[in-house]
């Protein structure tokens, strides 16, 4: 009897639970709807985008992708974005991991930690002029190294904030055992701490890649010319070249979204682990 009653309680209708599921369904639908519109519009002729916005295309215009790939040198910009994003992520992981290890284990100063954490609250718009002036003095404006350093610096505060919380969850006994066996601190960091910190590294790497890939402002200010242009900047220029050709514009947006979706699918498990580990145990 108890089992039957418990089962009835579990399957019983709860209005609050139903409302929660309804709210989540509507929220998910509102997130998917813009992506569906962009995907459908990317294979439609312009006149059909206005007359049949969310319906299936009557005429599938796959040439929009070909024209978008050639227009505004999207192919070159795509490779540039791949290079900028992956290089800046690799540099960020190295710098942020070393700084976080020092803040978590060597120099556990709350003042210094709060100094880095303060950078999260400062918008990039407030520091873009000093950043541009610094890059100009170093001769790095309109260079690949300049945009890579800008992307790295922009994500450094958030990355340190996440990694310090994560590294504090690693038991100190592991490092002490390694030091007893004769391992130096540097060797312990690279051979023990970094492998254990993979979820945290994947978290900051995923966020940094997405932000770098989606960036428009830094690329617009630091670079000039199609040779150094990012994909987002190329799509922005595509909008300027074809003001009413929304089929080309949406095709360019689809090209821009595909790598981000692939990266998130591959690293979503590590992303969740990295965030929850630092949040729960710190």
C-alpha positions as CSV (number, residue, x, y, z in Angstrom):
1,X,0.0,0.0,0.0
2,X,2.8,2.4,0.8
3,X,4.4,1.8,-2.5
4,X,1.2,2.5,-4.4
5,X,0.5,5.7,-2.3
6,X,4.1,6.9,-2.9
7,X,3.7,6.2,-6.6
8,X,0.4,8.2,-6.7
9,X,2.1,11.1,-4.9
10,X,4.9,11.1,-7.5
11,X,2.6,11.1,-10.4
12,X,0.1,13.5,-8.8
13,X,-0.4,16.8,-10.7
14,X,1.3,19.8,-9.0
15,X,0.3,23.2,-10.5
16,X,3.6,24.8,-9.3
17,X,5.7,22.1,-11.0
18,X,3.6,22.4,-14.2
19,X,4.2,26.1,-14.2
20,X,7.9,25.6,-13.8
21,X,8.1,23.2,-16.7
22,X,5.9,25.6,-18.8
23,X,8.3,28.5,-18.0
24,X,11.3,26.4,-18.9
25,X,9.7,25.3,-22.1
26,X,8.9,28.8,-23.1
27,X,12.4,30.0,-22.2
28,X,13.9,27.2,-24.3
29,X,11.6,28.0,-27.2
30,X,12.5,31.7,-27.0
31,X,16.2,30.8,-27.2
32,X,15.8,28.4,-30.1
33,X,13.5,30.6,-32.2
34,X,16.1,33.2,-33.3
35,X,18.5,30.4,-34.3
36,X,15.7,28.7,-36.4
37,X,14.8,32.0,-38.1
38,X,18.5,32.6,-39.0
39,X,18.9,29.0,-40.3
40,X,15.8,29.1,-42.4
41,X,16.5,32.6,-43.7
42,X,20.0,31.6,-44.8
43,X,18.6,29.3,-47.5
44,X,15.7,31.6,-48.7
45,X,15.6,34.3,-51.3
46,X,15.2,37.8,-49.9
47,X,11.5,38.2,-50.9
48,X,10.6,35.0,-49.1
49,X,12.2,36.1,-45.9
50,X,9.6,38.8,-45.5
51,X,6.6,36.9,-46.8
52,X,7.4,33.5,-45.2
53,X,9.6,34.2,-42.2
54,X,9.3,31.0,-40.2
55,X,8.1,28.6,-42.9
56,X,10.2,26.2,-44.8
57,X,11.7,27.7,-48.0
58,X,9.8,27.2,-51.2
59,X,13.0,27.6,-53.0
60,X,16.2,26.4,-51.2
61,X,18.9,29.0,-52.1
62,X,22.2,27.2,-51.0
63,X,24.2,29.7,-53.1
64,X,23.8,32.2,-50.2
65,X,26.5,30.3,-48.3
66,X,28.8,30.3,-51.4
67,X,28.3,34.0,-52.0
68,X,28.7,34.8,-48.3
69,X,31.9,32.8,-48.2
70,X,33.3,34.8,-51.1
71,X,31.8,38.1,-50.1
72,X,33.9,40.4,-47.9
73,X,36.6,37.7,-47.9
74,X,34.8,35.6,-45.3
75,X,37.1,32.6,-46.0
76,X,40.2,34.6,-44.9
77,X,38.3,36.1,-41.9
78,X,37.2,32.6,-40.9
79,X,40.8,31.3,-40.7
80,X,41.8,34.5,-38.9
81,X,39.2,33.9,-36.2
82,X,40.2,30.3,-35.8
83,X,43.9,31.4,-35.3
84,X,43.1,34.3,-33.0
85,X,40.7,32.3,-30.8
86,X,42.7,29.2,-30.3
87,X,46.0,31.0,-29.9
88,X,44.6,33.5,-27.3
89,X,42.9,30.6,-25.5
90,X,46.2,28.7,-25.3
91,X,48.0,31.7,-24.0
92,X,45.2,32.5,-21.5
93,X,45.2,29.0,-20.1
94,X,49.0,29.1,-19.5
95,X,49.0,32.6,-17.9
96,X,45.8,32.2,-15.9
97,X,46.8,28.8,-14.6
98,X,50.2,30.0,-13.3
99,X,48.7,33.1,-11.8
100,X,45.9,31.2,-10.2
101,X,48.2,28.6,-8.7
102,X,50.3,31.4,-7.1
103,X,47.2,33.0,-5.6
104,X,45.8,29.7,-4.4
105,X,48.9,28.2,-3.0
106,X,52.0,30.5,-2.8
107,X,50.8,34.0,-2.2
108,X,47.3,33.7,-0.7
109,X,46.6,37.4,-0.5
110,X,43.0,38.4,-0.6
111,X,44.0,41.9,-1.6
112,X,45.7,40.7,-4.8
113,X,42.9,38.2,-5.5
114,X,40.3,40.9,-5.2
115,X,42.4,43.1,-7.4
116,X,42.1,40.6,-10.2
117,X,38.4,39.9,-9.4
118,X,37.7,43.6,-9.7
119,X,38.5,43.3,-13.4
120,X,35.3,41.3,-13.9
121,X,33.2,44.3,-13.0
122,X,35.0,46.7,-15.4
123,X,33.4,46.7,-18.9
124,X,35.7,46.3,-21.8
125,X,34.5,49.7,-23.2
126,X,36.1,51.4,-20.2
127,X,39.6,50.1,-20.9
128,X,39.6,49.9,-24.6
129,X,41.2,53.3,-25.1
130,X,44.1,52.7,-22.6
131,X,44.5,49.2,-24.2
132,X,44.7,50.8,-27.7
133,X,47.2,53.4,-26.5
134,X,49.4,50.7,-24.9
135,X,49.3,48.5,-28.1
136,X,50.2,51.6,-30.2
137,X,53.2,52.4,-28.1
138,X,54.4,48.7,-28.4
139,X,53.8,48.9,-32.2
140,X,51.1,46.1,-32.0
141,X,48.2,47.9,-33.5
142,X,46.9,46.2,-36.7
143,X,48.9,43.1,-36.0
144,X,48.0,39.5,-35.2
145,X,49.9,39.6,-31.9
146,X,48.1,42.7,-30.9
147,X,44.6,41.2,-31.2
148,X,45.7,38.0,-29.6
149,X,47.1,39.9,-26.5
150,X,43.9,42.0,-26.4
151,X,41.7,38.8,-26.3
152,X,43.9,37.3,-23.6
153,X,43.9,40.3,-21.4
154,X,40.1,40.8,-21.8
155,X,39.4,37.3,-20.3
156,X,42.2,37.2,-17.7
157,X,40.3,38.4,-14.7
158,X,37.4,36.1,-15.1
159,X,39.7,33.1,-15.8
160,X,41.7,33.8,-12.6
161,X,38.5,34.1,-10.6
162,X,37.3,30.7,-11.7
163,X,40.7,28.9,-11.5
164,X,41.6,30.1,-8.0
165,X,38.3,28.8,-6.7
166,X,38.9,25.5,-8.5
167,X,42.5,25.0,-7.4
168,X,41.6,25.7,-3.8
169,X,39.6,22.4,-3.9
170,X,42.7,20.4,-4.8
171,X,44.0,18.7,-1.6
172,X,47.3,20.0,-0.4
173,X,48.4,16.5,0.5
174,X,48.9,15.7,-3.2
175,X,51.4,18.5,-3.6
176,X,53.1,17.6,-0.3
177,X,53.5,14.0,-1.4
178,X,55.0,15.1,-4.7
179,X,57.5,17.4,-2.9
180,X,58.5,14.6,-0.5
181,X,59.3,12.5,-3.6
182,X,61.7,15.2,-4.8
183,X,59.4,17.0,-7.2
184,X,60.0,20.8,-7.6
185,X,57.1,23.2,-7.4
186,X,57.3,23.9,-11.1
187,X,57.2,20.2,-11.9
188,X,54.4,19.6,-9.5
189,X,52.4,22.4,-11.2
190,X,52.8,21.0,-14.7
191,X,52.6,17.3,-14.0
192,X,50.0,17.2,-11.2
193,X,48.1,20.5,-10.8
194,X,47.4,21.1,-14.5
195,X,46.0,17.6,-15.2
196,X,43.8,17.7,-12.1
197,X,42.6,21.2,-13.2
198,X,41.3,20.1,-16.6
199,X,37.6,20.8,-15.8
200,X,38.5,24.4,-14.7
201,X,40.8,24.9,-17.7
202,X,38.1,23.6,-20.1
203,X,35.6,26.1,-18.5
204,X,37.8,29.2,-19.0
205,X,38.9,27.9,-22.4
206,X,35.3,27.5,-23.6
207,X,34.2,30.9,-22.3
208,X,37.3,32.6,-23.7
209,X,36.9,30.9,-27.1
210,X,33.2,31.9,-27.4
211,X,33.9,35.5,-26.3
212,X,36.9,35.8,-28.7
213,X,35.0,34.3,-31.6
214,X,32.0,36.6,-31.0
215,X,34.1,39.7,-30.5
216,X,33.5,42.7,-32.8
217,X,34.6,45.7,-30.8
218,X,38.3,44.8,-30.2
219,X,38.7,43.6,-33.8
220,X,37.1,46.8,-35.1
221,X,39.4,49.1,-33.1
222,X,42.7,47.2,-33.3
223,X,42.7,45.8,-36.8
224,X,42.1,47.3,-40.2
225,X,41.9,45.8,-43.6
226,X,40.6,42.4,-44.8
227,X,43.8,40.5,-44.2
228,X,43.5,40.7,-40.4
229,X,39.7,40.9,-40.2
230,X,37.8,38.5,-37.9
231,X,34.7,36.6,-39.1
232,X,32.4,38.7,-37.0
233,X,33.9,41.8,-38.5
234,X,33.6,40.4,-42.0
235,X,29.9,39.6,-41.3
236,X,29.5,43.2,-40.1
237,X,31.1,44.5,-43.3
238,X,28.8,42.1,-45.3
239,X,25.9,43.8,-43.7
240,X,27.3,47.1,-45.0
241,X,27.8,45.8,-48.5
242,X,24.4,44.1,-48.8
243,X,22.1,46.2,-46.8
244,X,18.9,44.4,-48.0
245,X,20.4,41.1,-48.9
246,X,19.4,39.3,-45.6
247,X,20.0,35.8,-47.2
248,X,23.7,36.5,-47.4
249,X,23.8,38.1,-44.0
250,X,22.1,35.2,-42.3
251,X,24.3,32.7,-44.2
252,X,27.3,34.5,-42.8
253,X,25.9,34.3,-39.3
254,X,25.3,30.6,-39.7
255,X,29.0,30.1,-40.7
256,X,30.0,32.1,-37.6
257,X,27.8,30.1,-35.2
258,X,28.8,26.6,-36.3
259,X,32.3,26.5,-34.6
260,X,30.9,27.8,-31.3
261,X,28.2,25.2,-31.2
262,X,30.7,22.4,-32.0
263,X,33.1,23.6,-29.2
264,X,30.2,23.8,-26.7
265,X,29.0,20.3,-27.6
266,X,32.5,18.8,-27.0
267,X,33.2,20.6,-23.8
268,X,29.8,21.0,-22.1
269,X,30.5,18.3,-19.5
270,X,33.9,19.8,-18.6
271,X,32.3,23.2,-18.5
272,X,29.6,22.2,-16.0
273,X,32.2,20.4,-13.8
274,X,34.5,23.3,-13.8
275,X,31.9,25.8,-12.7
276,X,30.2,23.6,-10.1
277,X,33.5,22.4,-8.5
278,X,34.7,25.9,-8.0
279,X,31.3,27.2,-6.8
280,X,30.4,24.4,-4.4
281,X,33.7,23.7,-2.7
282,X,35.4,27.1,-2.7
